[in-house]
Amino acid sequence: MNRLKILRELKGISQQKLALEINVSQTMISKYELGRAEPDINTICKIAKYFGVSSDYLLEISDDKITLPVSGLSEEEKNILFGYKRLNAIKKAMLYAYLQGLLQE
């Protein structure tokens, strides 16, 4: 969890303070930061919420710090958004250009 240490240092808090905030030991925070232990899903959620980032960002699955709210979207719309997020920058630009063309028709 490389991003955990970065987020903690950006916020200017100690491992001990973070440990108290999310109800784990300082030793566990150290182990998470050093890659010697992995937090459980509940702890990942607490950490993500504490720092205001997505769990995907925290776990380095995504570079997006926040997730888009998907309530009210159809399954097709959700699939399109999540597919878009998986594209590299060149493919995103191509898709955006194609979409602009479709919208002008």
KOLGURO-6667 format. One record per residue: x, y, z of N, C-alpha, C, O in turn. Coordinates in pm, whole numbers, plus 50000, padded with zeros to 5 digits. Atoms other than C-alpha are relative to their C-alpha. Last residue first. Layout:
residues N
XYZXYZXYZXYZ...
//
This chain:
residues 105
500885005150108474895142346366498575004050022497705000749942500214989650100476975164646592499064995549889498585003749812500884989749944476615141446892499705011149900498695018049913501365005249990478055112246697499015010750046497885011449998500535001850135481125132046601498574995150001497734999949926500294986450049481695143046961499424999549859498495006949826501224995649935481405106647068499605014049953498425016649927501105007350065484055096346815498645004550058497695006649983500154994250134486395123446942498844993449926498055000149860500604986849983485825111947301499755006749865498695012549843501415002049968486475075847205499295013450016498155015049971500675005150120489725084947034498514998550025497695002349941500094988950094490845106347330499274995749873498465003349819501014990749947490035078147574499815011649904498675015749878501315005750031491955053847350498875008750055497805009649994500214999250145495015076247363498624994749962497915000949883500274986250040494805081447740499715001249851498845008949811498834991249986494545044247825499655013649940498585015249880499254996950122491125028347868501245008350029501295015750128498945010050021489955012948196500865002949878501914996849860498954998249899487985043748303501164990349980502274992950026499244988050032486015042347978501175001750096502295005050055499165003550114484915006748051500895011649961502085009749932498915008249948483705017548395500934995349888502144994049909499104991949916481675045748245501194991950049502334996550042499304990650087480215024347964501005008350081502145010150040498995007550077479384996048203500805009149908502015007449893498915003549907477625020248439501124992749925502304995849945499254987649974475575034448152501194997450093502275002950073499274996750123474534999248042500855012650019502005013049976498845009050006473624989948400500845002949876502075002449882500355013550043471365020548415501264991450000502374996750008499565003550135472455050548618499554985849967499464977250055500864994050101470475063948914500414996949857499705000649764501425001849971473195056749164499195007349894499535018449853500695007050108476575055548996498534997750028497844991149950501225006049947478455081049201499214993849886498995000149783501224993550044481825085449035498794993650067498724981350077500815008150090484805073949232498755007949963498285016450039501405001549962487425096449380499294991149899499744989449786500144999749855491205096049379498564998250046498314993450157501054990549964491405084749019499784999550150499474989050206499354987549962494745067648957499005010850036499385022050071500334988450080493075033748963500825012050047501255012650161500745005650113493884998949089499705011249901499625008949781499264997750125496545013749316499384992849880500074989249785499425012950037494904998949630500795000549869501274990349821499175004549889494245033749772500744987249964501914985550000498814991349997492965045849437500974995250107502174994050083499215003250119490615016149403501275008449995502345003549958499205011949965489475021649763500854995849881501964990749900500655012850030488385056349657500914988550045502124990050055499615005650129489775086749833499234987149976498634981550068500874994850105488525109150111500394995649861500285003249765499244991350089491485102550341499155005949886499635014349811499234990449921489395088750628500725010049910500745021949938500934989849951486925072050390500755010950076500455022750059500454992450116489695053450209499075011350043499205022649995498884991850046491285042750537499565008949885499855020949884499754989649899487975030650682501115009549955500995021749969501104990450008487085011750362500215011550098499965023150064499814992650125490504995050354498925010749987499215022149950498944990249973490034985650720500295008249875500535020349885500564990049910486714968650645501025011050028500665022850030500894991250077488194950750344499415011050088499275022450042501235006550043491054936150547499105010349933499395022349937501204997649918494394953850552498814992149947498714989249828501064993950080497404937350386498795002250090498404993250165501345004749967500584929950578499025007549910499305018549863499865012549924504324932750518498674994250044498614982950094500435011350082503934958550242500164986650069500204976250003498815007450044505984984550429499664988049912500554981349860499154991150078503055008650457501234992949944501704996349835500694996850125500664981350567500915008249910501035005549791499965012050085503194968450823499295002449866499764997749763498635001650049503665003350965500104988149905500744989049800499824989350099499905008250991501384998849939501544999849817500685004350123499704974251163500135010649891500325007349774499205010550062502324984351419499384995349869500084992849771498984992950076500405016351490500894990049928501364992649817498774996549930497524994151598500965007649908500885006549786499035010950013494084995351440501265004250074501355015750119500125010749900491015016351519500834987549968500344976249974500665011350067490745038151208499954987450087499514976850042501164995950079491405071651376499264988149939498034988349928501104996649909493705057251643498735003249923497634999449965500405012449933495925040551382498825002550094497874994750097500835007450095495995072551178499474987250065498304983850049501264992650014497225091851482499064992649904497874991149931500775001749878499865065251559498645006949989497625001250028500605013350006501115064351201499094997850120498024991950109499125011149966501665101651230499274986749979498054986349964500325007249877499685128551054500964988350020501564983349924499174995749887500695155350809499684993250130499754999350237500924995049898497835150050562500765004750125500195011450211500634988050056500355146850281499055006550101498935018750107499034989049992502335122750501499445013049943499725023749995499794996749859499325100150553500955011950014500695021250091501194993049952498375100950186500185004650145499815015750181500064987150068501915091950080498815008250050498965020050082498974991349940502185064550342499965013949937500085024050007500374997249862498895049250231500995009550064500595019550124500734987349990499745052849865499605003350142499375015050173499114988550013502415026149874499295013250023499865022650078500844988150000500005000050000500885012550000500975019850099
//
